[in-house]
Amino acid sequence: MLNYIWGGLIVLSLVFALVSDLSDFIQDTYRNGKPLPVTVIFGENYSADALRQPVDVQILNRDLMSHYGDSLITGNTWPGVFLQTSAGQELRFAEGASLPEPLHTICDQTGQDDCRGTVRGTPISSNWQTTITFRPVRWIKMNAIAAAALDFAETAVTLALGLIGGLGLWMGLLKIAEASGMLQALVRFTQPLIRPLFPKVPKDHPALGLIVLNLSANMLGMGNAATPLGIKAMQELQTLNKTEDTATDPMVMLLAMNTASVQIMPPVTLVAIMGLQINQLFFSILITTVLSLTVGITAVKLLGRLKRYREVNS
């Protein structure tokens, strides 16, 4: 079901992007190929031999409003560079210039660190009134979705590779704990706390120890370590399941407790990002954990008593 939801969201996003881009094309939102009036102010006298000269670029409010048809857009003066090459004349805004929309979007699509466009004519004074023409801009939304998809695909691969070491370590420790009897000892020690939540799991079953380890890793903020433990616990609970396509009450309880994010210590990722400031969130995390865990356990217990779910799990 989740795959259908994700597929539907992707299709909707593509349809929205396509409609938005077509609307921009029909309305000519970015005025592709149309020159925008500007005033180029030379700090020193214009030199016909200089390849590169610092300038200020001024765009008046009325010119922006008339060009883009937006009464709210405001002009300004920005630093820039005037270039003269064999290919023609080019005007570049300074890197990081705070340009209004839609100029900001147009410049983002150039693929350069600065905003640039071609100008025509020859400067005749230190305050040269000319026009600038930017490179055509099309399919902005579609390109943004494609770029985001590639970025997240790269993130997914990086995350998967980063988990290999942790998965291998914890699965190895689990085998050692199981072979040495430490897992069984942990089950006996924690049974008074775990048994009321998982009454259908037999006494001293390995799943109980794995559940304890899974919840402990979550409480300590070690999400990467909790993942393989939770998967292994589910596999052990499945050995008690009479059907392959229906989750049992213990499996649902474990999933609910993991979804509730049982956490006492802040996640390692947040500690790395916020440093000591993470202490300000300690009580918020604790309160949220208690409330979400209470709601999750209560929901599982109440739904488990309904006839519909008892029949499914019988």
Phi, psi and chi 1 to 4 in degrees:
 res  aa     phi    psi   chi1   chi2   chi3   chi4
   1 MET       -  -41.4 -175.1   62.3 -178.2      -
   2 LEU   -62.1  -36.1 -171.6   59.4      -      -
   3 ASN   -62.5  -38.6  -69.2  -25.5      -      -
   4 TYR   -66.0  -38.3  -68.1  110.4      -      -
   5 ILE   -63.8  -47.5  -66.0  175.6      -      -
   6 TRP   -63.2  -41.2  -80.2  114.5      -      -
   7 GLY   -62.0  -41.7      -      -      -      -
   8 GLY   -64.0  -40.9      -      -      -      -
   9 LEU   -64.1  -39.1  -69.6  175.1      -      -
  10 ILE   -65.3  -44.6  -67.6  173.5      -      -
  11 VAL   -62.6  -43.5  171.5      -      -      -
  12 LEU   -62.0  -41.6  -74.1  176.7      -      -
  13 SER   -64.4  -39.8   64.1      -      -      -
  14 LEU   -66.7  -40.7  -68.8  174.9      -      -
  15 VAL   -64.3  -43.7  171.1      -      -      -
  16 PHE   -61.3  -44.1  169.3   78.9      -      -
  17 ALA   -63.3  -42.4      -      -      -      -
  18 LEU   -64.0  -44.7 -179.2   60.0      -      -
  19 VAL   -62.8  -43.1  171.7      -      -      -
  20 SER   -63.9  -43.2  178.6      -      -      -
  21 ASP   -67.1  -39.5  -73.8  -25.1      -      -
  22 LEU   -64.4  -37.9  -71.8  176.3      -      -
  23 SER   -63.6  -42.1  175.6      -      -      -
  24 ASP   -62.8  -38.2  -72.1  -20.7      -      -
  25 PHE   -67.8  -43.5  176.4   75.7      -      -
  26 ILE   -67.4  -42.4  -65.7  172.2      -      -
  27 GLN   -83.5   -6.3  -61.1  176.7   13.8      -
  28 ASP    53.5   52.5 -163.8   14.0      -      -
  29 THR   -57.4  -38.0  -57.5      -      -      -
  30 TYR  -100.1    5.2  -58.5  104.2      -      -
  31 ARG    51.8   52.0  -56.1  -60.0 -170.9  -95.9
  32 ASN   -59.4  129.4  -69.6  -30.3      -      -
  33 GLY    78.8   -1.1      -      -      -      -
  34 LYS   -99.8  129.9  -63.4  179.9 -180.0  179.0
  35 PRO   -73.5  140.8   25.5  -33.0      -      -
  36 LEU  -106.3  125.7  169.5   65.5      -      -
  37 PRO   -64.1  133.0  -21.1   32.9      -      -
  38 VAL  -140.9  163.0  -61.9      -      -      -
  39 THR  -119.2  122.8  -60.3      -      -      -
  40 VAL   -98.7  118.7 -178.6      -      -      -
  41 ILE  -106.8  114.9  -55.4  171.9      -      -
  42 PHE   -84.6  131.8  -68.5   88.7      -      -
  43 GLY   -66.1  -35.6      -      -      -      -
  44 GLU  -121.4  178.1  -58.4  176.3   -4.3      -
  45 ASN   -62.6  144.6  -67.7  -28.8      -      -
  46 TYR   -64.2  136.1  164.8   70.1      -      -
  47 SER  -117.7  121.6  172.9      -      -      -
  48 ALA   -70.0  -19.0      -      -      -      -
  49 ASP   -93.0  -16.5  -62.0  -33.1      -      -
  50 ALA   -75.4  131.6      -      -      -      -
  51 LEU   -79.4  -26.0  -60.8  178.8      -      -
  52 ARG  -143.1  124.2 -176.6 -174.5 -176.6   95.6
  53 GLN  -135.5  131.9  -61.6  178.7   68.2      -
  54 PRO   -70.7  138.6   25.0  -32.4      -      -
  55 VAL  -143.7  171.1  -63.1      -      -      -
  56 ASP  -113.5  136.9  -72.8  -33.6      -      -
  57 VAL  -109.2  119.4 -175.3      -      -      -
  58 GLN  -112.0  129.7 -176.2 -177.7   62.6      -
  59 ILE  -125.6  122.1  -52.3  178.9      -      -
  60 LEU   -78.8  153.9  -59.3  178.2      -      -
  61 ASN   -56.9  -47.2  -69.1   -9.1      -      -
  62 ARG   -63.7  -34.4   66.2  171.2 -176.7  -90.6
  63 ASP   -68.7  -41.9  -68.3  -29.7      -      -
  64 LEU   -65.3  -44.2  -78.3  172.5      -      -
  65 MET   -62.9  -43.3  -67.1  177.6 -175.3      -
  66 SER   -68.7  -36.3  174.4      -      -      -
  67 HIS   -73.2  -45.2 -170.4   71.8      -      -
  68 TYR  -102.2   -5.6  -68.2  109.2      -      -
  69 GLY    68.4   30.0      -      -      -      -
  70 ASP  -121.8  116.2 -173.9   -6.5      -      -
  71 SER   -75.7  -11.1   60.2      -      -      -
  72 LEU   -94.7  -14.9  -60.4  178.4      -      -
  73 ILE   -72.4  138.7 -168.7  171.5      -      -
  74 THR  -121.3  144.7   56.6      -      -      -
  75 GLY   -88.5 -179.9      -      -      -      -
  76 ASN  -172.6 -176.0 -155.5  -20.9      -      -
  77 THR  -121.7  127.9  -59.7      -      -      -
  78 TRP  -124.4  146.4  -61.8  -87.6      -      -
  79 PRO   -71.1  151.3   24.9  -32.9      -      -
  80 GLY  -162.3 -168.7      -      -      -      -
  81 VAL  -136.8  135.3  176.7      -      -      -
  82 PHE  -104.0  122.1  177.5   64.8      -      -
  83 LEU  -113.3  141.2  -60.8  176.5      -      -
  84 GLN  -126.5  116.9  -60.4 -179.2  109.6      -
  85 THR  -131.9  176.7   65.0      -      -      -
  86 SER   -66.4  -23.3   58.2      -      -      -
  87 ALA   -80.6  -13.4      -      -      -      -
  88 GLY   135.3 -168.1      -      -      -      -
  89 GLN  -104.6  140.7  -62.9  172.7  -30.9      -
  90 GLU  -137.0  141.9 -172.3  176.2   67.3      -
  91 LEU  -116.0  126.7 -172.1   61.9      -      -
  92 ARG  -119.9  132.1  -63.3 -176.8 -178.2 -179.3
  93 PHE   -78.2  152.8  -69.1   84.7      -      -
  94 ALA   -62.9  148.8      -      -      -      -
  95 GLU   -60.2  132.9 -178.8  179.6  -12.2      -
  96 GLY    81.0   10.8      -      -      -      -
  97 ALA   -61.5  134.5      -      -      -      -
  98 SER   -86.0   90.3  179.8      -      -      -
  99 LEU   -95.6  146.6  -62.0  170.7      -      -
 100 PRO   -76.2  162.4   29.5  -34.6      -      -
 101 GLU   -74.6  145.0  -69.9  -69.5   -8.8      -
 102 PRO   -90.2    8.4   33.5  -35.6      -      -
 103 LEU   -60.9  -37.6  -74.8  177.4      -      -
 104 HIS   -61.6  -44.4  179.6   73.5      -      -
 105 THR   -66.1  -41.3  -60.3      -      -      -
 106 ILE   -59.3  -44.0  -66.8  173.0      -      -
 107 CYS   -69.8  -32.5  -64.9      -      -      -
 108 ASP   -62.9  -29.5  -83.0  -12.7      -      -
 109 GLN   -82.8   -5.3  -58.8  -56.4  -52.7      -
 110 THR   -74.2  -19.5   61.6      -      -      -
 111 GLY    76.3   14.7      -      -      -      -
 112 GLN  -116.3  166.5  -54.2  -68.8  -23.6      -
 113 ASP   -75.9  -22.0  -66.4  -28.2      -      -
 114 ASP  -120.4  167.9   50.7   23.4      -      -
 115 CYS   -96.5  134.1 -176.4      -      -      -
 116 ARG  -144.2  157.0   58.1 -173.6   66.9 -174.9
 117 GLY  -161.9  164.4      -      -      -      -
 118 THR   -91.2  146.3   57.9      -      -      -
 119 VAL  -124.2  157.7  -66.5      -      -      -
 120 ARG  -124.3  154.7  -67.3 -178.5  178.7 -179.5
 121 GLY    98.7 -177.8      -      -      -      -
 122 THR  -124.2  130.0  -58.2      -      -      -
 123 PRO   -57.4  133.0  -24.1   33.9      -      -
 124 ILE  -117.1   -5.1   56.7  176.1      -      -
 125 SER  -159.0  174.3   66.0      -      -      -
 126 SER   -70.3  -20.9   58.5      -      -      -
 127 ASN  -114.7   90.6  -73.4    8.1      -      -
 128 TRP   -97.7  119.0  176.0   39.1      -      -
 129 GLN   -91.6  118.5  -66.4 -176.0   -4.3      -
 130 THR  -145.1 -162.6 -178.0      -      -      -
 131 THR  -132.8  152.9   59.5      -      -      -
 132 ILE  -122.3  137.5 -177.6  171.2      -      -
 133 THR  -120.6  120.6  -55.6      -      -      -
 134 PHE   -89.0  161.7  -62.1  100.8      -      -
 135 ARG   -66.5  141.8 -165.8  175.5   69.9  178.2
 136 PRO   -56.9  143.3  -24.6   34.1      -      -
 137 VAL  -120.8  124.4  173.6      -      -      -
 138 ARG  -144.2  156.6  -61.3 -177.2 -179.0   91.5
 139 TRP    53.5   47.2  -51.2  113.7      -      -
 140 ILE   -66.2  -48.6  -68.6  179.0      -      -
 141 LYS   -66.4  -42.4  -58.1  -64.8 -170.4  -56.5
 142 MET   -63.5  -42.1  -66.7  -66.7  -71.0      -
 143 ASN   -64.8  -37.1  -69.8  -25.6      -      -
 144 ALA   -65.5  -41.4      -      -      -      -
 145 ILE   -66.0  -42.3  -69.6  177.8      -      -
 146 ALA   -62.7  -41.9      -      -      -      -
 147 ALA   -65.6  -40.7      -      -      -      -
 148 ALA   -64.7  -39.1      -      -      -      -
 149 ALA   -62.4  -43.3      -      -      -      -
 150 LEU   -66.7  -39.6  -68.1  175.6      -      -
 151 ASP   -63.7  -43.7  -70.7  -18.9      -      -
 152 PHE   -71.5  -31.0  -83.2  102.4      -      -
 153 ALA   -64.5  -41.3      -      -      -      -
 154 GLU   -65.2  -39.8 -179.4 -179.8   -6.3      -
 155 THR   -63.4  -40.2  -58.7      -      -      -
 156 ALA   -63.5  -42.5      -      -      -      -
 157 VAL   -65.5  -43.5  172.3      -      -      -
 158 THR   -61.5  -42.8  -56.9      -      -      -
 159 LEU   -64.7  -42.8 -179.6   62.2      -      -
 160 ALA   -62.8  -43.3      -      -      -      -
 161 LEU   -65.0  -37.2  -68.0  176.1      -      -
 162 GLY   -68.0  -25.2      -      -      -      -
 163 LEU   -81.9  -15.6  -73.2  174.3      -      -
 164 ILE   -59.6  -45.8  -69.2  176.7      -      -
 165 GLY   -62.5  -46.6      -      -      -      -
 166 GLY   -64.6  -40.5      -      -      -      -
 167 LEU   -63.0  -45.2  -71.4  171.6      -      -
 168 GLY   -62.2  -42.5      -      -      -      -
 169 LEU   -62.8  -50.1  172.9   63.3      -      -
 170 TRP   -71.2  -34.4  -77.5   98.2      -      -
 171 MET   -67.3  -36.0  -65.3  -56.3  -70.9      -
 172 GLY   -65.9  -42.4      -      -      -      -
 173 LEU   -64.1  -35.1  -68.8  176.4      -      -
 174 LEU   -63.0  -42.7  -81.7  177.1      -      -
 175 LYS   -64.2  -39.6  -65.2  -59.6  -68.7 -176.1
 176 ILE   -65.2  -44.8  -65.2  174.5      -      -
 177 ALA   -63.7  -36.8      -      -      -      -
 178 GLU   -70.1  -41.4 -174.7  177.3   -1.9      -
 179 ALA   -70.7  -31.8      -      -      -      -
 180 SER   -87.5   -7.9   62.9      -      -      -
 181 GLY    89.2    0.5      -      -      -      -
 182 MET   -66.1  -33.5  -66.0  176.7   59.3      -
 183 LEU   -65.9  -42.6 -163.9   58.0      -      -
 184 GLN   -65.5  -37.1  -71.2   74.2   14.2      -
 185 ALA   -65.2  -38.7      -      -      -      -
 186 LEU   -65.5  -38.8 -179.4   62.4      -      -
 187 VAL   -61.0  -46.6  171.6      -      -      -
 188 ARG   -64.1  -35.5  -71.3 -167.2  -64.6  -90.4
 189 PHE   -71.9  -34.6 -179.6   74.9      -      -
 190 THR  -101.1    2.2   57.3      -      -      -
 191 GLN   -57.1  -40.2  -88.7 -166.6    6.3      -
 192 PRO   -58.2  -27.9  -26.4   35.8      -      -
 193 LEU   -90.3  -35.9  -63.0  175.2      -      -
 194 ILE   -88.6  -35.9  -61.8  -61.2      -      -
 195 ARG   -56.9  -41.3  -73.3  -71.4  -64.4  169.7
 196 PRO   -61.8  -26.8  -24.6   35.0      -      -
 197 LEU   -86.2  -24.9  -62.7  176.4      -      -
 198 PHE  -129.0   63.9  -60.0   90.3      -      -
 199 PRO   -68.4  -21.6   25.6  -34.9      -      -
 200 LYS   -85.6   -5.4  -65.9 -175.6  178.5 -179.7
 201 VAL   -88.0  126.8  179.9      -      -      -
 202 PRO   -58.7  153.5  -22.4   33.2      -      -
 203 LYS   -62.2  139.7 -175.7  178.4  179.1 -179.7
 204 ASP    64.5   19.5  -63.6  -27.2      -      -
 205 HIS   -74.1  141.2 -166.6  -82.9      -      -
 206 PRO   -58.1  -25.8  -23.6   32.3      -      -
 207 ALA   -61.5  -33.7      -      -      -      -
 208 LEU   -64.6  -41.6  -67.9  176.0      -      -
 209 GLY   -64.5  -41.1      -      -      -      -
 210 LEU   -65.8  -36.2  -67.1  168.0      -      -
 211 ILE   -63.5  -43.5  -68.9  171.5      -      -
 212 VAL   -61.4  -44.5  172.8      -      -      -
 213 LEU   -64.5  -40.5  -67.8  175.2      -      -
 214 ASN   -61.6  -48.4  168.4 -106.5      -      -
 215 LEU   -67.1  -35.9  -62.5  177.6      -      -
 216 SER   -64.1  -42.9  -61.1      -      -      -
 217 ALA   -62.8  -39.3      -      -      -      -
 218 ASN   -64.7  -43.7  -88.0  -37.7      -      -
 219 MET   -63.2  -32.5  -74.1 -171.0  -68.7      -
 220 LEU   -87.0    3.8  -64.3  176.4      -      -
 221 GLY    80.1   14.5      -      -      -      -
 222 MET   -99.0   76.3  -62.4 -175.5  -63.4      -
 223 GLY   -62.0  -38.2      -      -      -      -
 224 ASN   -64.5  -35.6  -70.8  -11.3      -      -
 225 ALA   -74.4  -31.4      -      -      -      -
 226 ALA   -70.9  -28.8      -      -      -      -
 227 THR   -61.2  -54.2  -59.5      -      -      -
 228 PRO   -65.0  -31.6   22.2  -33.1      -      -
 229 LEU   -66.7  -41.4  -65.3  170.3      -      -
 230 GLY   -65.6  -39.6      -      -      -      -
 231 ILE   -64.5  -42.8  -65.8  174.0      -      -
 232 LYS   -65.8  -37.7 -175.8   65.1  175.1  176.0
 233 ALA   -64.6  -40.1      -      -      -      -
 234 MET   -64.2  -38.8  -78.8  -67.9 -172.8      -
 235 GLN   -63.1  -39.7  -69.1  175.1  -15.4      -
 236 GLU   -68.4  -39.0  -69.4  -65.8  -23.1      -
 237 LEU   -66.3  -29.4  -69.0  174.8      -      -
 238 GLN   -67.0  -27.0 -179.4   61.6   29.8      -
 239 THR   -65.4  -19.8   61.5      -      -      -
 240 LEU   -95.4   -0.8  -56.6  173.5      -      -
 241 ASN   -91.7  132.1 -167.1   -1.7      -      -
 242 LYS   -82.7  -18.7  -62.6  179.2 -179.3  179.1
 243 THR  -121.9  150.2   58.3      -      -      -
 244 GLU   -89.6  -20.4  -64.3 -177.2   -5.2      -
 245 ASP  -111.9   13.1   57.8   -7.8      -      -
 246 THR  -133.3  127.7  -57.0      -      -      -
 247 ALA   -77.1  140.6      -      -      -      -
 248 THR   -84.1  169.9   60.9      -      -      -
 249 ASP   -58.6  -45.2  -72.7  -14.1      -      -
 250 PRO   -61.0  -36.9  -24.8   34.7      -      -
 251 MET   -66.8  -41.4  -63.6  171.3   74.9      -
 252 VAL   -65.2  -40.3  174.2      -      -      -
 253 MET   -63.0  -43.7  177.2   63.4   75.1      -
 254 LEU   -63.6  -42.6  177.1   59.3      -      -
 255 LEU   -64.0  -41.3 -179.3   60.9      -      -
 256 ALA   -64.4  -40.6      -      -      -      -
 257 MET   -69.2  -34.4  -64.8  179.4   70.9      -
 258 ASN   -71.0  -39.8  -86.3  -92.5      -      -
 259 THR   -65.3  -32.7  -54.3      -      -      -
 260 ALA   -71.2   -8.2      -      -      -      -
 261 SER    57.8   68.9 -175.8      -      -      -
 262 VAL   -65.6  109.0 -176.5      -      -      -
 263 GLN  -146.5  130.5 -146.6  153.8   32.3      -
 264 ILE  -109.8  -47.3  -63.3  178.0      -      -
 265 MET   -88.8  145.2  -59.6  -61.7  -65.0      -
 266 PRO   -61.9  150.5  -20.1   31.8      -      -
 267 PRO   -59.4  148.0  -21.0   31.1      -      -
 268 VAL   -60.0  -36.6  176.2      -      -      -
 269 THR   -62.6  -43.5  -54.6      -      -      -
 270 LEU   -66.5  -36.9  -81.7 -178.6      -      -
 271 VAL   -62.3  -41.4  174.1      -      -      -
 272 ALA   -65.7  -34.3      -      -      -      -
 273 ILE   -81.6  -45.0  -64.7  174.3      -      -
 274 MET   -97.1  -19.2  -60.0 -177.2   62.1      -
 275 GLY    67.9 -137.1      -      -      -      -
 276 LEU   -69.3  -18.7  -65.4  177.4      -      -
 277 GLN   -65.7  -14.4  -66.0 -178.7   -7.9      -
 278 ILE   -63.0  -22.5 -167.5   64.5      -      -
 279 ASN   -61.5  -25.7  -66.0  -31.2      -      -
 280 GLN   -67.6  -20.0  -58.9  174.1    5.1      -
 281 LEU   -98.6    0.7  -58.1  178.0      -      -
 282 PHE   -58.9  -51.3  176.5   77.5      -      -
 283 PHE   -69.3  -32.9  -71.8  105.6      -      -
 284 SER   -64.0  -43.7  -60.4      -      -      -
 285 ILE   -63.6  -41.8  -66.8  174.2      -      -
 286 LEU   -65.1  -44.2 -172.5   60.6      -      -
 287 ILE   -65.4  -43.4  -67.0  171.9      -      -
 288 THR   -62.5  -40.7  -57.0      -      -      -
 289 THR   -62.7  -45.4  -69.9      -      -      -
 290 VAL   -63.5  -45.0  171.6      -      -      -
 291 LEU   -66.9  -46.7  -67.9  176.9      -      -
 292 SER   -66.2  -38.2   60.7      -      -      -
 293 LEU   -66.5  -40.5 -177.0   61.2      -      -
 294 THR   -63.2  -45.5  -58.3      -      -      -
 295 VAL   -63.8  -42.0  171.3      -      -      -
 296 GLY   -63.3  -48.4      -      -      -      -
 297 ILE   -64.1  -43.3  -67.1  175.1      -      -
 298 THR   -61.6  -42.6  -57.1      -      -      -
 299 ALA   -62.6  -42.6      -      -      -      -
 300 VAL   -64.3  -44.4  173.3      -      -      -
 301 LYS   -65.0  -41.9  -69.7  -65.3 -174.6 -179.5
 302 LEU   -70.6  -45.2  -69.1  177.6      -      -
 303 LEU   -64.8  -33.1  -70.0  174.6      -      -
 304 GLY   -65.5  -19.1      -      -      -      -
 305 ARG   -87.8  -13.2  -66.0  177.1  179.7  -87.5
 306 LEU   -70.6  143.9  -62.9  179.5      -      -
 307 LYS   -59.5  -40.2 -179.8 -179.8  179.3 -178.9
 308 ARG   -58.2  -44.0  172.8 -173.4  175.5 -174.5
 309 TYR   -80.0  -30.0  -65.4   99.7      -      -
 310 ARG   -64.0  -38.0  -71.1 -157.8  -52.4  -89.7
 311 GLU   -67.4  -36.9  -69.6  176.8  -10.3      -
 312 VAL   -66.9  -38.3  170.6      -      -      -
 313 ASN   -92.7    1.7  -72.0  -78.9      -      -
 314 SER   -81.4      -   60.6      -      -      -
